[in-house]
Amino acid sequence: MRFFGFCSILVFLSFSVFGQNDVLIKKAKYKMQPSISGNLTMPFFLGDNLLANDYDMRPGVGLNFQIGIVNRLGIGLFMSSVTGQVGETRLLGNFFDRARWNSGGIYLPYAIPIGDKIIIEPAVGFAGAVMTNFDGNNKFRLNYHRFFFNANFKYAINQFESNDRLLLVLGSDISRIYGPRIQINAQDQRYVQHAAMLNLNIGLVYEIF
């Protein structure tokens, strides 16, 4: 939660700074361009491991803030939250029935424009993630981090008089997940601490010119 709060403060400060007219100079070749997006997200855990075998996740929501040189390299922050059900598991003792997967991190995107309306945007990033298990009164958290490769397809659906744009974004990312701080016996260590994840996203992006 502290990380999500930090991300929110950065988003607010970035809009305050880069929203000034002397920074966002129209038609400048290397001008900085912020954008904010909201999306629906759906993770699929892969492999033979605790996350893939014992959790049934539902679609959730995500928020992204990104800033960078127009049609070039940028930097972004994101946060997302997904809920799900906990299946039968010998390791968790079948105490928990609900779970929430919260993730937040940083990524480096590179924009590849195709014509005036289409952008292909690959990215690499790092995120912290927490699987919180609930049984009604108690919580049990599994802390992970993940490295991911992301690819987004953006299509401009409207351009305003100010030259701000609204874009539809479709994306996916593939992650390697690690939980080295999770204390577990040697027999189950890899089963609990390692996983892979495919994440699908659809949403809208608002670019500020």
Accessible surface in RSA format (square Angstrom, percent):
REM  Atomic radii and reference values for relative SASA: ProtOr
REM  Chains: A
REM  Algorithm: Lee & Richards
REM  Probe-radius: 1.40
REM  Slices: 20
REM RES _ NUM      All-atoms   Total-Side   Main-Chain    Non-polar    All polar
REM                ABS   REL    ABS   REL    ABS   REL    ABS   REL    ABS   REL
RES MET A   1   178.07  92.2 136.20  90.1  41.87  99.7 121.51 103.3  56.55  74.9
RES ARG A   2   226.91  95.3 210.79 107.5  16.12  38.4  90.21 123.3 136.70  82.8
RES PHE A   3    91.76  45.9  84.66  52.4   7.10  18.5  89.14  54.0   2.62   7.5
RES PHE A   4    37.27  18.6  37.00  22.9   0.27   0.7  37.25  22.6   0.01   0.0
RES GLY A   5    32.61  40.2   0.00   N/A  32.61  40.2  31.23  85.7   1.37   3.1
RES PHE A   6   112.79  56.4 108.97  67.5   3.82   9.9 110.98  67.3   1.81   5.2
RES CYS A   7     0.36   0.3   0.36   0.4   0.00   0.0   0.00   0.0   0.36   0.4
RES SER A   8    58.52  49.4  50.32  67.2   8.20  18.9  34.78  74.1  23.74  33.3
RES ILE A   9   102.83  58.5 100.23  74.7   2.60   6.3 102.80  74.0   0.03   0.1
RES LEU A  10    55.08  30.7  55.05  39.4   0.03   0.1  55.05  38.7   0.03   0.1
RES VAL A  11    21.28  14.0  21.28  19.3   0.00   0.0  21.28  18.5   0.00   0.0
RES PHE A  12   139.42  69.8 135.26  83.8   4.16  10.8 139.17  84.4   0.25   0.7
RES LEU A  13    90.62  50.5  90.45  64.7   0.18   0.4  90.62  63.6   0.00   0.0
RES SER A  14    21.34  18.0  18.25  24.4   3.09   7.1   3.09   6.6  18.25  25.6
RES PHE A  15    55.34  27.7  48.79  30.2   6.55  17.1  48.98  29.7   6.36  18.2
RES SER A  16    51.74  43.7  36.83  49.1  14.92  34.4  37.00  78.8  14.74  20.7
RES VAL A  17    84.09  55.3  79.81  72.3   4.28  10.3  83.72  72.7   0.37   1.0
RES PHE A  18    47.18  23.6  47.18  29.2   0.00   0.0  47.18  28.6   0.00   0.0
RES GLY A  19    41.81  51.6   0.00   N/A  41.81  51.6  17.89  49.1  23.92  53.6
RES GLN A  20    98.39  55.0  96.41  70.5   1.99   4.7  25.53  54.3  72.86  55.3
RES ASN A  21   137.77  95.0 123.54 119.4  14.24  34.3  33.35  80.3 104.42 100.9
RES ASP A  22   112.32  78.7  88.13  87.7  24.19  57.2  48.81 114.9  63.51  63.3
RES VAL A  23    50.86  33.5  38.65  35.0  12.21  29.4  42.57  37.0   8.30  22.5
RES LEU A  24    19.08  10.6   9.67   6.9   9.42  23.7   9.76   6.9   9.33  25.1
RES ILE A  25   100.48  57.2  97.40  72.6   3.08   7.4 100.48  72.4   0.00   0.0
RES LYS A  26   113.31  55.3  96.28  59.1  17.02  40.5  61.22  55.1  52.09  55.5
RES LYS A  27   181.37  88.5 146.86  90.1  34.51  82.2 100.29  90.3  81.08  86.4
RES ALA A  28    39.05  35.9  20.85  32.2  18.21  41.4  30.81  43.4   8.24  21.8
RES LYS A  29   148.21  72.3 126.15  77.4  22.05  52.5  83.90  75.5  64.30  68.5
RES TYR A  30   123.57  57.7 108.33  61.6  15.23  39.6  80.89  60.8  42.68  52.6
RES LYS A  31    11.64   5.7   4.02   2.5   7.62  18.1  11.64  10.5   0.00   0.0
RES MET A  32    61.77  32.0  61.25  40.5   0.52   1.2  49.65  42.2  12.12  16.1
RES GLN A  33    31.71  17.7  24.82  18.1   6.89  16.4   2.65   5.6  29.06  22.0
RES PRO A  34     0.73   0.5   0.73   0.7   0.00   0.0   0.73   0.6   0.00   0.0
RES SER A  35     9.73   8.2   9.53  12.7   0.20   0.5   3.26   6.9   6.48   9.1
RES ILE A  36    53.32  30.3  50.88  37.9   2.44   5.9  51.63  37.2   1.69   4.6
RES SER A  37    15.17  12.8  11.99  16.0   3.19   7.3   5.45  11.6   9.72  13.6
RES GLY A  38    37.37  46.1   0.00   N/A  37.37  46.1  26.19  71.9  11.18  25.0
RES ASN A  39    23.35  16.1  12.51  12.1  10.84  26.1   9.51  22.9  13.85  13.4
RES LEU A  40   104.69  58.3 102.79  73.5   1.90   4.8 103.07  72.4   1.61   4.3
RES THR A  41     4.97   3.5   3.50   3.6   1.47   3.5   2.35   3.2   2.62   4.0
RES MET A  42    39.46  20.4  39.44  26.1   0.02   0.1  38.07  32.4   1.39   1.8
RES PRO A  43     3.51   2.6   1.27   1.2   2.24   8.1   1.27   1.1   2.24  13.9
RES PHE A  44    88.77  44.4  84.71  52.5   4.06  10.6  88.77  53.8   0.00   0.0
RES PHE A  45    23.41  11.7   3.68   2.3  19.73  51.3   3.68   2.2  19.73  56.5
RES LEU A  46    71.35  39.7  68.19  48.8   3.16   7.9  70.83  49.7   0.52   1.4
RES GLY A  47    57.70  71.2   0.00   N/A  57.70  71.2  37.31 102.4  20.40  45.7
RES ASP A  48   118.53  83.0  93.00  92.6  25.52  60.4  39.07  92.0  79.46  79.2
RES ASN A  49     8.44   5.8   8.44   8.2   0.00   0.0   3.34   8.0   5.10   4.9
RES LEU A  50     2.36   1.3   2.29   1.6   0.07   0.2   2.29   1.6   0.07   0.2
RES LEU A  51     1.29   0.7   1.01   0.7   0.29   0.7   1.01   0.7   0.29   0.8
RES ALA A  52    27.09  24.9   4.28   6.6  22.80  51.9   4.98   7.0  22.10  58.5
RES ASN A  53    79.85  55.1  44.44  42.9  35.41  85.3  18.74  45.1  61.12  59.1
RES ASP A  54    11.41   8.0   9.82   9.8   1.59   3.8   1.59   3.7   9.82   9.8
RES TYR A  55    18.65   8.7   0.00   0.0  18.65  48.5   1.58   1.2  17.08  21.1
RES ASP A  56   101.79  71.3  97.00  96.5   4.80  11.3  29.69  69.9  72.10  71.9
RES MET A  57    14.92   7.7   2.96   2.0  11.97  28.5   2.96   2.5  11.97  15.9
RES ARG A  58   116.08  48.7 114.97  58.6   1.12   2.7  47.60  65.1  68.49  41.5
RES PRO A  59    92.66  67.5  74.19  67.6  18.46  67.1  74.42  61.4  18.24 113.4
RES GLY A  60    10.04  12.4   0.00   N/A  10.04  12.4  10.04  27.5   0.00   0.0
RES VAL A  61    94.05  61.9  93.52  84.7   0.53   1.3  93.52  81.3   0.53   1.4
RES GLY A  62    11.09  13.7   0.00   N/A  11.09  13.7   5.18  14.2   5.92  13.2
RES LEU A  63    72.31  40.3  70.62  50.5   1.69   4.3  70.62  49.6   1.69   4.6
RES ASN A  64    38.52  26.6  38.16  36.9   0.36   0.9   5.15  12.4  33.37  32.3
RES PHE A  65     8.13   4.1   6.90   4.3   1.23   3.2   6.90   4.2   1.23   3.5
RES GLN A  66    27.66  15.5  27.62  20.2   0.04   0.1   5.18  11.0  22.48  17.0
RES ILE A  67    14.94   8.5  14.24  10.6   0.70   1.7  14.48  10.4   0.46   1.3
RES GLY A  68    10.87  13.4   0.00   N/A  10.87  13.4   8.09  22.2   2.78   6.2
RES ILE A  69    59.47  33.8  54.85  40.9   4.62  11.1  54.85  39.5   4.62  12.5
RES VAL A  70    35.85  23.6  32.82  29.7   3.02   7.3  35.20  30.6   0.65   1.8
RES ASN A  71    63.84  44.0  51.07  49.3  12.77  30.7   7.36  17.7  56.47  54.6
RES ARG A  72    89.82  37.7  84.29  43.0   5.53  13.2  22.38  30.6  67.44  40.9
RES LEU A  73    99.28  55.3  94.53  67.6   4.75  11.9  94.53  66.4   4.75  12.8
RES GLY A  74    10.46  12.9   0.00   N/A  10.46  12.9   8.76  24.0   1.70   3.8
RES ILE A  75    77.99  44.4  76.86  57.3   1.13   2.7  76.86  55.3   1.13   3.1
RES GLY A  76     1.52   1.9   0.00   N/A   1.52   1.9   1.52   4.2   0.00   0.0
RES LEU A  77    23.95  13.3  22.94  16.4   1.01   2.5  23.01  16.2   0.94   2.5
RES PHE A  78    20.80  10.4  19.38  12.0   1.42   3.7  20.80  12.6   0.00   0.0
RES MET A  79    30.63  15.9  29.87  19.8   0.76   1.8  11.65   9.9  18.97  25.1
RES SER A  80    19.22  16.2  14.81  19.8   4.41  10.2  10.48  22.3   8.73  12.2
RES SER A  81    36.16  30.6  31.98  42.7   4.18   9.6  24.01  51.1  12.14  17.0
RES VAL A  82     2.95   1.9   2.25   2.0   0.70   1.7   2.95   2.6   0.00   0.0
RES THR A  83    58.97  41.9  58.07  58.9   0.90   2.2  41.68  56.0  17.29  26.1
RES GLY A  84     1.49   1.8   0.00   N/A   1.49   1.8   0.00   0.0   1.49   3.3
RES GLN A  85    67.46  37.7  67.42  49.3   0.04   0.1  27.92  59.4  39.55  30.0
RES VAL A  86    16.25  10.7   0.38   0.3  15.87  38.2   0.39   0.3  15.85  43.0
RES GLY A  87    37.32  46.0   0.00   N/A  37.32  46.0  33.90  93.0   3.42   7.7
RES GLU A  88   159.05  91.3 136.43 103.2  22.62  53.9  51.89 100.4 107.16  87.5
RES THR A  89     7.82   5.6   0.96   1.0   6.86  16.3   6.16   8.3   1.66   2.5
RES ARG A  90   173.12  72.7 136.92  69.8  36.20  86.2  83.81 114.5  89.31  54.1
RES LEU A  91    46.03  25.6  15.35  11.0  30.68  77.1  17.56  12.3  28.47  76.6
RES LEU A  92    15.83   8.8   9.30   6.7   6.52  16.4  14.40  10.1   1.42   3.8
RES GLY A  93    34.99  43.2   0.00   N/A  34.99  43.2  21.96  60.3  13.03  29.2
RES ASN A  94    95.71  66.0  67.61  65.3  28.09  67.6  25.64  61.7  70.07  67.7
RES PHE A  95   147.40  73.7 128.63  79.7  18.76  48.8 132.83  80.5  14.56  41.7
RES PHE A  96    28.85  14.4  20.23  12.5   8.62  22.4  21.04  12.8   7.81  22.4
RES ASP A  97    74.23  52.0  73.10  72.8   1.12   2.7  34.19  80.5  40.04  39.9
RES ARG A  98   105.67  44.4 105.67  53.9   0.00   0.0  46.48  63.5  59.19  35.9
RES ALA A  99     2.64   2.4   0.00   0.0   2.64   6.0   0.00   0.0   2.64   7.0
RES ARG A 100    88.68  37.2  88.68  45.2   0.00   0.0   7.46  10.2  81.22  49.2
RES TRP A 101     4.63   1.9   4.55   2.2   0.08   0.2   2.58   1.4   2.05   3.3
RES ASN A 102    26.17  18.0  24.74  23.9   1.43   3.4   4.62  11.1  21.55  20.8
RES SER A 103     1.27   1.1   0.71   0.9   0.56   1.3   1.27   2.7   0.00   0.0
RES GLY A 104     1.46   1.8   0.00   N/A   1.46   1.8   0.00   0.0   1.46   3.3
RES GLY A 105     2.33   2.9   0.00   N/A   2.33   2.9   2.33   6.4   0.00   0.0
RES ILE A 106    72.64  41.3  72.52  54.0   0.12   0.3  72.52  52.2   0.12   0.3
RES TYR A 107    17.46   8.2  15.99   9.1   1.47   3.8  14.82  11.1   2.64   3.3
RES LEU A 108    86.89  48.4  81.74  58.5   5.15  13.0  81.74  57.4   5.15  13.9
RES PRO A 109     1.98   1.4   1.82   1.7   0.16   0.6   1.94   1.6   0.04   0.3
RES TYR A 110   107.32  50.1 107.27  61.0   0.05   0.1  67.68  50.9  39.64  48.9
RES ALA A 111    10.72   9.9   9.11  14.1   1.61   3.7   9.11  12.8   1.61   4.3
RES ILE A 112    78.04  44.4  77.10  57.4   0.94   2.3  78.04  56.2   0.00   0.0
RES PRO A 113    60.53  44.1  42.63  38.9  17.90  65.1  42.63  35.2  17.90 111.2
RES ILE A 114    93.13  53.0  86.66  64.6   6.47  15.6  90.12  64.9   3.01   8.2
RES GLY A 115    65.95  81.3   0.00   N/A  65.95  81.3  41.18 113.0  24.77  55.5
RES ASP A 116   134.80  94.4 113.45 112.9  21.36  50.5  35.85  84.4  98.95  98.7
RES LYS A 117   107.40  52.4 106.13  65.1   1.27   3.0  67.98  61.2  39.42  42.0
RES ILE A 118    51.32  29.2  50.46  37.6   0.86   2.1  50.46  36.3   0.86   2.3
RES ILE A 119    10.68   6.1  10.68   8.0   0.00   0.0  10.68   7.7   0.00   0.0
RES ILE A 120    58.40  33.2  58.40  43.5   0.00   0.0  58.40  42.1   0.00   0.0
RES GLU A 121     6.61   3.8   6.60   5.0   0.01   0.0   0.29   0.6   6.33   5.2
RES PRO A 122    37.84  27.6  36.62  33.4   1.22   4.5  36.90  30.5   0.94   5.9
RES ALA A 123     5.66   5.2   1.53   2.4   4.13   9.4   5.38   7.6   0.28   0.7
RES VAL A 124    83.79  55.1  82.98  75.1   0.81   1.9  82.98  72.1   0.81   2.2
RES GLY A 125    14.77  18.2   0.00   N/A  14.77  18.2   9.30  25.5   5.47  12.3
RES PHE A 126    88.15  44.1  87.52  54.2   0.63   1.6  87.52  53.1   0.63   1.8
RES ALA A 127     0.18   0.2   0.00   0.0   0.18   0.4   0.18   0.2   0.00   0.0
RES GLY A 128    34.10  42.1   0.00   N/A  34.10  42.1  27.48  75.4   6.62  14.8
RES ALA A 129     3.16   2.9   0.02   0.0   3.14   7.1   0.87   1.2   2.29   6.1
RES VAL A 130    42.83  28.2  42.83  38.8   0.00   0.0  42.83  37.2   0.00   0.0
RES MET A 131     0.00   0.0   0.00   0.0   0.00   0.0   0.00   0.0   0.00   0.0
RES THR A 132     9.79   7.0   9.79   9.9   0.00   0.0   4.06   5.4   5.73   8.7
RES ASN A 133     0.00   0.0   0.00   0.0   0.00   0.0   0.00   0.0   0.00   0.0
RES PHE A 134    22.99  11.5  22.99  14.2   0.00   0.0  22.99  13.9   0.00   0.0
RES ASP A 135    52.92  37.1  25.81  25.7  27.11  64.1   6.46  15.2  46.46  46.3
RES GLY A 136    57.48  70.9   0.00   N/A  57.48  70.9  26.57  72.9  30.91  69.2
RES ASN A 137   145.37 100.2 108.65 105.0  36.72  88.4  27.23  65.5 118.14 114.2
RES ASN A 138    91.81  63.3  87.15  84.2   4.65  11.2  20.95  50.4  70.86  68.5
RES LYS A 139   120.80  58.9  89.92  55.2  30.88  73.5  41.59  37.4  79.21  84.4
RES PHE A 140    87.68  43.9  85.58  53.0   2.11   5.5  87.68  53.2   0.00   0.0
RES ARG A 141   131.04  55.0 112.45  57.3  18.58  44.2  29.85  40.8 101.19  61.3
RES LEU A 142     6.71   3.7   6.12   4.4   0.60   1.5   6.71   4.7   0.00   0.0
RES ASN A 143    82.12  56.6  78.03  75.4   4.09   9.9  25.14  60.5  56.98  55.1
RES TYR A 144     9.54   4.5   0.16   0.1   9.38  24.4   2.93   2.2   6.61   8.1
RES HIS A 145    52.97  28.9  52.97  36.8   0.00   0.0  22.90  23.6  30.07  35.0
RES ARG A 146     8.66   3.6   8.66   4.4   0.00   0.0   0.02   0.0   8.64   5.2
RES PHE A 147   107.88  54.0 104.47  64.7   3.41   8.9 104.81  63.5   3.08   8.8
RES PHE A 148    18.41   9.2   9.16   5.7   9.26  24.1  13.64   8.3   4.77  13.7
RES PHE A 149   102.12  51.1  99.96  61.9   2.17   5.6  99.96  60.6   2.17   6.2
RES ASN A 150    16.35  11.3  16.33  15.8   0.02   0.0   3.85   9.3  12.49  12.1
RES ALA A 151    42.90  39.4  37.98  58.6   4.92  11.2  38.34  54.0   4.56  12.1
RES ASN A 152    27.72  19.1  24.97  24.1   2.75   6.6   1.81   4.4  25.91  25.0
RES PHE A 153    79.83  39.9  78.86  48.8   0.98   2.5  78.86  47.8   0.98   2.8
RES LYS A 154     9.41   4.6   9.41   5.8   0.00   0.0   3.08   2.8   6.33   6.7
RES TYR A 155    82.07  38.3  82.07  46.7   0.00   0.0  48.77  36.6  33.30  41.0
RES ALA A 156     5.03   4.6   4.46   6.9   0.57   1.3   4.46   6.3   0.57   1.5
RES ILE A 157    83.89  47.7  51.49  38.4  32.40  78.1  55.76  40.2  28.13  76.3
RES ASN A 158    65.25  45.0  59.59  57.6   5.66  13.6  17.18  41.3  48.07  46.5
RES GLN A 159   104.90  58.7  77.39  56.6  27.51  65.5  25.44  54.2  79.46  60.3
RES PHE A 160    82.19  41.1  73.64  45.6   8.54  22.2  78.44  47.6   3.74  10.7
RES GLU A 161   182.24 104.6 147.45 111.5  34.80  82.8  70.90 137.1 111.34  90.9
RES SER A 162    52.20  44.1  44.02  58.7   8.18  18.8  43.44  92.5   8.76  12.3
RES ASN A 163    43.53  30.0  41.07  39.7   2.47   5.9   1.87   4.5  41.66  40.3
RES ASP A 164    17.90  12.5  17.70  17.6   0.20   0.5   0.20   0.5  17.70  17.7
RES ARG A 165    39.88  16.7  39.76  20.3   0.12   0.3  10.12  13.8  29.76  18.0
RES LEU A 166    46.88  26.1  46.88  33.5   0.00   0.0  46.88  32.9   0.00   0.0
RES LEU A 167     0.00   0.0   0.00   0.0   0.00   0.0   0.00   0.0   0.00   0.0
RES LEU A 168    60.92  33.9  60.44  43.2   0.48   1.2  60.44  42.4   0.48   1.3
RES VAL A 169    12.35   8.1  12.20  11.0   0.15   0.4  12.20  10.6   0.15   0.4
RES LEU A 170    78.32  43.6  75.87  54.3   2.45   6.2  76.17  53.5   2.15   5.8
RES GLY A 171    11.73  14.5   0.00   N/A  11.73  14.5   5.56  15.3   6.17  13.8
RES SER A 172    39.12  33.1  37.62  50.2   1.50   3.5   8.30  17.7  30.82  43.2
RES ASP A 173    10.57   7.4   7.94   7.9   2.64   6.2   2.68   6.3   7.89   7.9
RES ILE A 174    82.43  46.9  79.38  59.1   3.05   7.3  79.44  57.2   2.99   8.1
RES SER A 175     1.60   1.4   0.00   0.0   1.60   3.7   1.51   3.2   0.09   0.1
RES ARG A 176   103.25  43.4 102.64  52.3   0.61   1.5  54.88  75.0  48.37  29.3
RES ILE A 177     0.03   0.0   0.03   0.0   0.00   0.0   0.03   0.0   0.00   0.0
RES TYR A 178    67.51  31.5  67.51  38.4   0.00   0.0  37.76  28.4  29.75  36.7
RES GLY A 179     0.56   0.7   0.00   N/A   0.56   0.7   0.18   0.5   0.38   0.8
RES PRO A 180    82.29  60.0  60.50  55.2  21.78  79.2  62.68  51.8  19.61 121.8
RES ARG A 181   209.32  87.9 193.60  98.7  15.73  37.4  66.81  91.3 142.52  86.4
RES ILE A 182    20.34  11.6  13.22   9.8   7.12  17.2  18.72  13.5   1.63   4.4
RES GLN A 183   161.97  90.6 135.93  99.3  26.04  62.0  63.91 136.0  98.06  74.4
RES ILE A 184    58.76  33.4  28.28  21.1  30.47  73.4  35.55  25.6  23.20  63.0
RES ASN A 185    81.06  55.9  65.51  63.3  15.55  37.4  48.32 116.3  32.74  31.6
RES ALA A 186    91.22  83.9  66.00 101.9  25.22  57.4  67.22  94.7  24.00  63.6
RES GLN A 187   164.10  91.8 126.29  92.3  37.82  90.0  47.33 100.7 116.77  88.6
RES ASP A 188     8.90   6.2   8.78   8.7   0.12   0.3   0.12   0.3   8.78   8.8
RES GLN A 189    81.47  45.6  81.47  59.5   0.00   0.0  12.34  26.3  69.13  52.4
RES ARG A 190   157.33  66.1 153.22  78.1   4.12   9.8  71.21  97.3  86.12  52.2
RES TYR A 191    56.46  26.4  50.08  28.5   6.38  16.6  40.32  30.3  16.14  19.9
RES VAL A 192     4.93   3.2   3.96   3.6   0.97   2.3   3.96   3.4   0.97   2.6
RES GLN A 193    13.08   7.3  13.00   9.5   0.08   0.2   0.81   1.7  12.28   9.3
RES HIS A 194    46.18  25.2  44.17  30.7   2.01   5.1  24.47  25.2  21.72  25.3
RES ALA A 195     3.95   3.6   0.33   0.5   3.62   8.2   3.95   5.6   0.00   0.0
RES ALA A 196    16.48  15.2  15.89  24.5   0.59   1.3  15.89  22.4   0.59   1.6
RES MET A 197     2.05   1.1   2.05   1.4   0.00   0.0   2.05   1.7   0.00   0.0
RES LEU A 198    63.29  35.2  63.29  45.3   0.00   0.0  63.29  44.5   0.00   0.0
RES ASN A 199    13.45   9.3  13.45  13.0   0.00   0.0   0.24   0.6  13.21  12.8
RES LEU A 200    80.62  44.9  78.59  56.2   2.03   5.1  78.93  55.4   1.69   4.6
RES ASN A 201    29.96  20.7  22.09  21.3   7.87  18.9  11.48  27.6  18.47  17.9
RES ILE A 202    83.61  47.6  82.21  61.2   1.40   3.4  82.22  59.2   1.39   3.8
RES GLY A 203    10.80  13.3   0.00   N/A  10.80  13.3  10.80  29.6   0.00   0.0
RES LEU A 204    86.34  48.1  82.97  59.4   3.37   8.5  83.10  58.4   3.24   8.7
RES VAL A 205     4.72   3.1   4.71   4.3   0.01   0.0   4.72   4.1   0.00   0.0
RES TYR A 206    76.18  35.6  75.27  42.8   0.91   2.4  53.19  40.0  22.99  28.3
RES GLU A 207    12.85   7.4  12.78   9.7   0.07   0.2   1.23   2.4  11.62   9.5
RES ILE A 208    36.22  20.6  36.22  27.0   0.00   0.0  36.22  26.1   0.00   0.0
RES PHE A 209    50.23  25.1  38.42  23.8  11.81  30.7  38.60  23.4  11.63  33.3
END  Absolute sums over single chains surface
CHAIN  1 A    11503.4       9713.8       1789.7       7183.1       4320.4
END  Absolute sums over all chains
TOTAL         11503.4       9713.8       1789.7       7183.1       4320.4
